[in-house]
């Protein structure tokens, strides 16, 4: 809008740079009428400002509530991760580690399906279900993962490790490797019948922490 060469921007800039204007013309604040966003009634400038402030405060309250909820969720997850780690540390017999790892993980994090394979184990652990042979392609795939894979179950070799008829629709595959190593020595897979449980766009930091703890624990099985 332009009035005799004066634009709305000119008016805005003048008011912003002239803070004393409304002090000298305080009566304008009471006479300016605006349309309320909550109906067609007219409200004063002060009332409209109060409505805007209330809406802004309400938005901030929602954000604070969401932050508190996320903090509580993260705290609960950290506590469950701690308890799972403790269960692994308290497992005296290394041969029991794979089953304890899977059972406790499924229970604490409500994971419908979980399976595990480890290669390069010592002879004493070669007969463990987790030490069953896997293809060279899967070993190469595990080593290629710099982060856990999350996504649809695309008939991966590892999907055959789940219970028969489990109906897994989405999967997370977590490589197991010694700290700083390039090659993986195992793969932890999690599955769910919910196609959105392990989505491609989800964050993987928590899964990476699980992989680090599992790797440190299962390194006791290696030759």
Secondary structure as UniProt FT lines:
FT   STRAND          2..3
FT   TURN            4..5
FT   STRAND          6..7
FT   HELIX           8..16
FT   TURN            19..20
FT   HELIX           21..24
FT   TURN            25..26
FT   HELIX           27..31
FT   STRAND          33..35
FT   TURN            37..38
FT   STRAND          42..44
FT   HELIX           45..89
FT   HELIX           94..96
FT   HELIX           97..109
FT   STRAND          113..118
FT   HELIX           123..125
FT   TURN            126..127
FT   HELIX           129..131
FT   HELIX           136..144
FT   STRAND          149..152
FT   HELIX           157..161
FT   TURN            164..165
FT   STRAND          170..176
FT   TURN            179..180
FT   STRAND          186..192
FT   TURN            195..198
FT   TURN            200..201
FT   HELIX           205..218
FT   HELIX           219..221
//
